[in-house]
Amino acid sequence: MSLRSGTGRQASGIRQKGFALVTGIFILVVLAGLAAAMVTISTSQHTTVAMDIQSMRAYQAARAGIEWGAYQALQTPLPPGFTCPVLPAAAASYTMTPLTGFTTTVTCSSTTHSEGANFVTMFVLTSIATYGSVGTSDYVAREVLARVAK
């Protein structure tokens, strides 16, 4: 009988070693899944930060267009019948590249109003800065609107 009880102990010991192997493999698979999730989250955060920086650069490029247009409107004397001095003659918009890779388009419209004996010209400036192509992952666009009176 002592021989049988020794055999029984060996059989149960073998089963326990196999169970530990399955548990170890399960833990490795779970840890690999967590590592993959952390890499995905990290990549997403880096992409978000990069696009946030590009968004702020697009805003600054659009502001540069507005500042350029306001300067043109306030510094250029208005000849009679000339309504929007910001843009070159007969142009609907003016395109510039204030920051590398960005395209900024400035448009202008104006109206003249009388206040007693004085005439005031109101310029509405719109500046749209873009980077990349529509539909791509790096596309960014910002629009800034300003009103200037002279």
Order of alpha helices (4+ residues) and beta strands (2+ residues): alpha-beta-beta-beta-beta
